[in-house]
């Protein structure tokens, strides 16, 4: 069986390695001559990394954390106890590409696929990003949000992998991720908002090493047409709440392998949309989260202050649900979506 993967980003490389692990011999076709990561906070959990069939990843993880920290307006903090890392994605991707070739995969760099019709393959996997040729053929549509990030050197005392939930800077969230002597500082929004964020968090005197921007697609609507299937940003698989996409890629790769091994590739679209990575609960949850203003977020922060969110008992969860910050139904939806996101998005 000939399997062609368009794109040697994380979607293409991880899917390719998973396929080789399962006994297939795919090819990856990449338009760039040199592999390099696009904008990303670069945070990943140990759980996700263990599922990637490239086990020497520790050399590409310059910073380790025992927790993620969620900082609310007013300064209250809640935590998720989860081993996580910031990755040097560019060097990691290049190492995965070498491993892919070492294990028998074919990688062609500097070759641009203009149409899926140009490929003669039994299965074509579109992993070619938000402006995907394969997605255009499939008819996939997505919602999109812009992300901006500065890679910086600055004197900053971080408290875990920091997510700042404050509508002054972003309708969703901002982040500060330490990365072995540097910081990834970014947000979902515009550069002007990031500049204000940097001022308020005392980072203005730091050295900006690189400025980045990227279009982040989510809420994909269709991931298959015949023998052409999609993964990663081409599929709009990014988690709508966390905007993390790597974990979804890993789970999608497992589904691809299962479909191929069972001879049921025609079921890929159905299986993807039946999986929690594409749960419909995210649409309501994202809408409810965006409705929260800083006054409500500050109240929520006070309720959650000091708590370990992934270890809440039933009594505490019920207290959150019955609080008058938002309706019980909306809070249940947010909590359900966040439980999925904690497991399947980073």
VOVEX-940605 format. One record per residue (C-alpha): residue in one letter; x, z, y. Coordinates in nm, 4 decimals. Each point is the difference from the previous one (the first is absolute). Layout:
R resn       xx       zz       yy
R    a        X        Z        Y
...
This chain:
R resn       xx       zz       yy
R    x   0.0000   0.0000   0.0000
R    x   0.1393  -0.0974   0.3368
R    x  -0.0631   0.2582   0.2732
R    x   0.0977  -0.0788   0.3587
R    x   0.0065   0.2717   0.2658
R    x   0.0026  -0.1010   0.3648
R    x   0.1938   0.2532   0.2066
R    x   0.2890   0.2382  -0.0721
R    x  -0.1216   0.2952   0.2004
R    x  -0.1121   0.3199  -0.1734
R    x  -0.3076  -0.1653  -0.1511
R    x   0.1946  -0.2838  -0.1564
R    x   0.2976   0.2047  -0.1169
R    x  -0.1950   0.2897  -0.1518
R    x  -0.2482  -0.2342  -0.1679
R    x   0.2878  -0.2111  -0.1290
R    x   0.1800   0.2995  -0.1482
R    x  -0.3226   0.1269  -0.1576
R    x  -0.0567  -0.3418  -0.1593
R    x   0.3531  -0.0106  -0.1403
R    x  -0.0474   0.3509  -0.1382
R    x  -0.3108  -0.1294  -0.1791
R    x   0.1867  -0.2941  -0.1539
R    x  -0.0788  -0.2807   0.2467
R    x   0.2605  -0.2126   0.1831
R    x  -0.1342  -0.0650   0.3518
R    x   0.1577  -0.1833   0.2884
R    x  -0.0075   0.1156   0.3623
R    x   0.0116  -0.2503   0.2856
R    x   0.0963   0.1419   0.3410
R    x   0.0135  -0.1884   0.3310
R    x   0.2669   0.2260   0.1507
R    x   0.3631  -0.0542  -0.0863
R    x   0.0780   0.3714   0.0338
R    x  -0.2353   0.2801  -0.1032
R    x  -0.0852   0.2531   0.2694
R    x  -0.2775   0.2557   0.0401
R    x  -0.2739  -0.0419   0.2575
R    x  -0.1254   0.2941   0.2095
R    x  -0.0788   0.3030  -0.2130
R    x   0.0234   0.3754   0.0390
R    x   0.1764  -0.0261  -0.3384
R    x  -0.1528   0.3178  -0.1412
R    x  -0.0790   0.0081  -0.3718
R    x  -0.0963   0.2699  -0.2474
R    x   0.2021   0.0800  -0.3098
R    x  -0.3129  -0.0775  -0.2036
R    x  -0.0056  -0.3606   0.1212
R    x   0.3747  -0.0484  -0.0331
R    x  -0.0103   0.1128  -0.3636
R    x  -0.2468  -0.2803  -0.0744
R    x   0.2312  -0.2723   0.1347
R    x   0.2032  -0.1527  -0.2860
R    x   0.3255   0.0439   0.1903
R    x   0.1180   0.3502  -0.0678
R    x   0.3181   0.0074   0.2075
R    x  -0.2010   0.0421   0.3201
R    x   0.1608   0.3331   0.1023
R    x   0.2973  -0.1870   0.1493
R    x  -0.2419  -0.1582   0.2495
R    x  -0.1785   0.3208   0.1052
R    x   0.2013   0.1538   0.2861
R    x  -0.2456   0.2849   0.0691
R    x  -0.2049   0.2209  -0.2336
R    x  -0.2969   0.2200   0.0946
R    x  -0.2027   0.2601  -0.1832
R    x  -0.3087  -0.0597   0.2111
R    x  -0.1875  -0.2189   0.2417
R    x  -0.1077   0.1715   0.3219
R    x  -0.3135  -0.0837   0.1970
R    x   0.0176   0.1046   0.3657
R    x  -0.3268   0.0304   0.1938
R    x  -0.0741   0.0202   0.3734
R    x   0.0852   0.3521   0.1114
R    x   0.2903   0.0229  -0.2440
R    x  -0.1698   0.1250  -0.3169
R    x   0.1540  -0.1281  -0.3208
R    x  -0.1227  -0.0644  -0.3523
R    x   0.2085  -0.1131  -0.2960
R    x  -0.0009  -0.2023  -0.3194
R    x   0.2499   0.1341  -0.2497
R    x   0.1399  -0.3126  -0.1559
R    x   0.3549  -0.1096  -0.0649
R    x   0.0619  -0.3018   0.2198
R    x   0.2837  -0.2052   0.1435
R    x   0.0863  -0.2428   0.2734
R    x   0.1477  -0.3168  -0.1445
R    x   0.2582  -0.2435   0.1284
R    x  -0.2355  -0.2798  -0.0919
R    x   0.2240  -0.2953   0.0777
R    x   0.2831   0.1113  -0.2289
R    x  -0.2544   0.1144  -0.2614
R    x  -0.1731  -0.3384  -0.0006
R    x   0.3317  -0.1812  -0.0349
R    x   0.0955   0.2236  -0.2907
R    x  -0.3354  -0.0635  -0.1684
R    x   0.0515  -0.3741   0.0466
R    x   0.3364   0.0215  -0.1781
R    x  -0.1576   0.2011  -0.2799
R    x  -0.2801  -0.2556  -0.0294
R    x   0.2534  -0.2781  -0.0520
R    x   0.2134   0.2142  -0.2309
R    x  -0.3000   0.0527  -0.2262
R    x  -0.0722  -0.3707  -0.0265
R    x  -0.2248  -0.0761   0.2975
R    x   0.0625  -0.3028   0.2220
R    x   0.0280   0.0596   0.3768
R    x   0.0078  -0.2941   0.2391
R    x   0.0861   0.0848   0.3619
R    x  -0.0463  -0.2263   0.3010
R    x  -0.2889  -0.1922  -0.1572
R    x  -0.3284  -0.0076   0.1895
R    x  -0.3219  -0.0576  -0.1918
R    x  -0.2314  -0.2033   0.2208
R    x  -0.2879  -0.0164  -0.2482
R    x  -0.0818   0.1533  -0.3367
R    x  -0.0646  -0.3552  -0.1172
R    x   0.3764  -0.0565   0.0164
R    x   0.0545   0.2485  -0.2827
R    x  -0.0420  -0.0951  -0.3639
R    x  -0.0681   0.3345  -0.1632
R    x  -0.2502   0.1615  -0.2333
R    x  -0.0381   0.2933   0.2385
R    x   0.0912   0.0133   0.3705
R    x   0.0345   0.3395   0.1676
R    x  -0.0187   0.0032   0.3782
R    x   0.2188   0.2789   0.1346
R    x   0.0816  -0.1841   0.3208
R    x  -0.1133   0.2467   0.2636
R    x  -0.2714   0.0069   0.2668
R    x   0.0245  -0.3731   0.0777
R    x  -0.0187  -0.0969  -0.3649
R    x  -0.0261  -0.3603  -0.1160
R    x  -0.1526   0.1261  -0.3251
R    x  -0.2574   0.2169   0.1811
R    x  -0.1129  -0.3001   0.2021
R    x  -0.0611  -0.1907  -0.3234
R    x  -0.1821   0.2935  -0.1597
R    x  -0.2180   0.0533   0.3080
R    x   0.0984   0.3608   0.0579
R    x  -0.0796   0.1594   0.3350
R    x   0.1266   0.3323   0.1330
R    x  -0.0276   0.2391   0.2874
R    x   0.3260   0.0559   0.1863
R    x   0.1708   0.2564   0.2175
R    x   0.3316  -0.0187   0.1808
R    x   0.2786   0.2429  -0.0751
R    x   0.2976   0.0650   0.2293
R    x   0.3125   0.1962  -0.0848
R    x   0.3378   0.0894   0.1455
R    x   0.2933   0.0823  -0.2232
R    x   0.1831   0.2690   0.1963
R    x   0.2790   0.2518   0.0141
R    x  -0.1244   0.3155   0.1685
R    x   0.0309   0.3773  -0.0164
R    x  -0.3274   0.0976  -0.1646
R    x  -0.0787   0.2915  -0.2309
R    x  -0.2531  -0.1404  -0.2423
R    x  -0.2425   0.1902  -0.2200
R    x  -0.0338  -0.2135  -0.3098
R    x  -0.1238  -0.3566   0.0189
R    x  -0.2046   0.0244   0.3200
R    x  -0.3359  -0.1676   0.0631
R    x  -0.1358   0.0662   0.3507
R    x  -0.3776  -0.0261   0.0203
R    x  -0.0675  -0.0240   0.3712
R    x  -0.2240  -0.2582   0.1669
R    x   0.2079   0.0142   0.3182
R    x   0.2520  -0.2227  -0.1750
R    x  -0.1879  -0.1787  -0.2781
R    x  -0.3565  -0.0397  -0.1207
R    x   0.1411   0.0782  -0.3448
R    x   0.3412   0.1686  -0.0156
R    x   0.3628   0.0013   0.1103
R    x   0.3036   0.0951  -0.2050
R    x   0.3495   0.1406   0.0136
R    x   0.1918  -0.0487  -0.3246
R    x   0.3596   0.1177  -0.0217
R    x   0.2286  -0.2411  -0.1796
R    x   0.3538   0.1224  -0.0612
R    x   0.1163   0.0519   0.3582
R    x  -0.2547  -0.2306   0.1614
R    x  -0.3737   0.0160   0.0649
R    x  -0.2810  -0.2454  -0.0606
R    x  -0.2375   0.0650   0.2915
R    x  -0.3163  -0.2035   0.0177
R    x  -0.3748  -0.0243   0.0247
R    x  -0.2993  -0.2167  -0.0678
R    x  -0.0663  -0.1478   0.3403
R    x   0.1939  -0.1467   0.2918
R    x   0.3553   0.0358   0.1286
R    x  -0.1216   0.1673   0.3204
R    x  -0.1564   0.2767  -0.2116
R    x   0.3251   0.0405  -0.1926
R    x   0.1956   0.0379   0.3235
R    x  -0.2323   0.2821   0.1080
R    x   0.0312   0.1602  -0.3427
R    x   0.3810  -0.0072   0.0233
R    x  -0.0143   0.1663   0.3419
R    x  -0.2335   0.2777  -0.1159
R    x   0.2002   0.0770  -0.3138
R    x   0.3308   0.0325   0.1832
R    x   0.1564  -0.3121  -0.1474
R    x   0.0619  -0.1895   0.3244
R    x   0.3715   0.0799   0.0053
R    x   0.0534  -0.1433  -0.3470
R    x   0.1663  -0.3302  -0.0811
R    x  -0.2381  -0.2773  -0.1035
R    x   0.1649  -0.1991  -0.2781
R    x  -0.2777  -0.2470  -0.0646
R    x  -0.3512  -0.0779   0.1236
R    x  -0.2503  -0.1338  -0.2523
R    x  -0.3596  -0.1171  -0.0128
R    x  -0.2106  -0.1175  -0.2921
R    x  -0.3539  -0.1065  -0.0774
R    x  -0.1489   0.2249  -0.2713
R    x  -0.2865  -0.1515  -0.2027
R    x  -0.2550   0.2078  -0.1903
R    x  -0.3543  -0.0272  -0.1396
R    x   0.0765  -0.3201  -0.1898
R    x  -0.3142  -0.1748  -0.1228
R    x   0.1175  -0.2321  -0.2788
R    x   0.3187   0.0029  -0.2081
R    x  -0.0493  -0.2849  -0.2457
R    x  -0.0932  -0.3636  -0.0270
R    x   0.0548  -0.1433  -0.3436
R    x   0.3595   0.0543  -0.1079
R    x   0.1118   0.1078   0.3501
R    x  -0.0034   0.3766   0.0588
R    x   0.1141   0.2157   0.2905
R    x   0.1838   0.3276   0.0439
R    x   0.1377   0.2123   0.2834
R    x  -0.0604  -0.1073   0.3586
R    x  -0.1157  -0.3434  -0.1145
R    x  -0.2884   0.1791  -0.1737
R    x  -0.0651   0.2486   0.2820
R    x   0.0722   0.2871  -0.2409
R    x   0.1455   0.2348   0.2608
R    x  -0.1784   0.3330  -0.0148
R    x  -0.2474   0.0046   0.2912
R    x   0.0598   0.3691   0.0786
R    x   0.3748   0.0426  -0.0426
R    x   0.0973  -0.3663   0.0530
R    x   0.2393   0.0448  -0.2920
R    x   0.0261  -0.3006  -0.2285
R    x   0.2750   0.0636  -0.2538
R    x  -0.2002   0.2174  -0.2398
R    x  -0.2820  -0.2561  -0.0085
R    x   0.2544  -0.2691  -0.0896
R    x   0.1171   0.2040  -0.2980
R    x  -0.3540   0.0580  -0.1280
R    x  -0.0906  -0.3653   0.0568
R    x   0.3092  -0.1083  -0.1961
R    x  -0.1180   0.2092  -0.2942
R    x  -0.3389  -0.1731   0.0160
R    x   0.1675  -0.3423   0.0100
R    x   0.2063   0.0861  -0.3080
R    x  -0.3050   0.1286  -0.1883
R    x  -0.2029  -0.3110   0.0838
R    x   0.2789  -0.2300  -0.1177
R    x   0.0713   0.1923  -0.3192
R    x  -0.3696   0.0017  -0.0880
R    x  -0.0456  -0.3654   0.0905
R    x  -0.2578   0.0978   0.2617
R    x   0.1550  -0.1081   0.3286
R    x  -0.3476  -0.1159   0.1092
R    x  -0.0959   0.3688   0.0279
R    x   0.2698   0.0851   0.2555
R    x  -0.2249  -0.0091   0.3080
R    x  -0.2631   0.2187  -0.1666
R    x   0.2556   0.2509  -0.1265
R    x   0.1700   0.0313   0.3385
R    x  -0.3243   0.0719   0.1819
R    x  -0.0994   0.2518  -0.2698
R    x   0.3224   0.1964   0.0546
R    x   0.0289   0.2882   0.2525
R    x   0.2647  -0.1929   0.1979
R    x  -0.2864  -0.2191   0.1264
R    x  -0.2785   0.2595  -0.0041
R    x  -0.2943  -0.0749   0.2331
R    x   0.0045   0.3643   0.1113
R    x   0.2895  -0.0846   0.2341
R    x  -0.2198  -0.2085   0.2311
R    x  -0.2303   0.2881   0.0844
R    x   0.2856   0.2487   0.0094
R    x   0.2044  -0.2067   0.2451
R    x  -0.3019  -0.0409   0.2255
R    x  -0.0678   0.3752  -0.0038
R    x   0.3652   0.0791   0.0669
R    x   0.0137  -0.2363   0.2959
R    x  -0.3088   0.1720   0.1437
R    x   0.1852   0.3310   0.0220
R    x   0.1277   0.0816   0.3495
R    x   0.2810   0.2422   0.0796
R    x  -0.2418   0.2866   0.0603
R    x  -0.1347  -0.0307  -0.3544
R    x   0.3463  -0.0585  -0.1411
R    x   0.1262   0.3169   0.1677
R    x  -0.2852   0.1991  -0.1568
R    x   0.0760  -0.1566  -0.3357
R    x   0.3679   0.0831   0.0424
R    x  -0.0807   0.3655   0.0643
R    x  -0.2026   0.0131  -0.3212
R    x   0.2802  -0.1642  -0.1980
R    x   0.2930   0.1756   0.1687
R    x   0.2646   0.0986  -0.2537
R    x  -0.2020  -0.1199  -0.2976
R    x   0.1271  -0.2149  -0.2867
R    x  -0.2533  -0.2806  -0.0032
R    x   0.0647  -0.1179  -0.3552
R    x  -0.0445   0.3543  -0.1351
R    x  -0.3243   0.1076   0.1650
R    x  -0.2393   0.2073  -0.2097
R    x  -0.3715  -0.0827  -0.0240
R    x  -0.0977   0.2750   0.2436
R    x   0.2288  -0.1354   0.2723
R    x  -0.1178  -0.3562  -0.0575
R    x  -0.3609   0.1152   0.0322
R    x   0.0885   0.1760   0.3253
R    x   0.1355  -0.3254   0.1409
R    x  -0.3094  -0.1900  -0.1112
R    x  -0.2400   0.2473   0.1565
R    x   0.1891   0.0322   0.3287
R    x  -0.1819  -0.1494   0.2972
R    x   0.2893  -0.2265   0.1067
R    x  -0.1643  -0.3019  -0.1659
R    x  -0.2961  -0.0301  -0.2371
R    x   0.0451   0.1258  -0.3591
R    x  -0.0572  -0.3514  -0.1352
R    x   0.2747  -0.1448   0.2206
R    x   0.2405   0.2801  -0.0921
R    x  -0.0631  -0.0552  -0.3718
R    x   0.0758  -0.3698   0.0455
R    x   0.3215   0.0749   0.1879
R    x   0.1120   0.2495  -0.2631
R    x  -0.0724  -0.2394  -0.2864
R    x   0.1868  -0.2840   0.1711
R    x   0.2938   0.2277   0.0774
R    x   0.0188   0.1144  -0.3621
R    x   0.0275  -0.3663  -0.1063
R    x   0.2535  -0.0696   0.2739
R    x   0.2160   0.2961  -0.1051
R    x   0.0188  -0.1370  -0.3525
R    x   0.0058  -0.3756   0.0509
R    x   0.1470  -0.0812   0.3422
R    x   0.3516   0.1462   0.0402
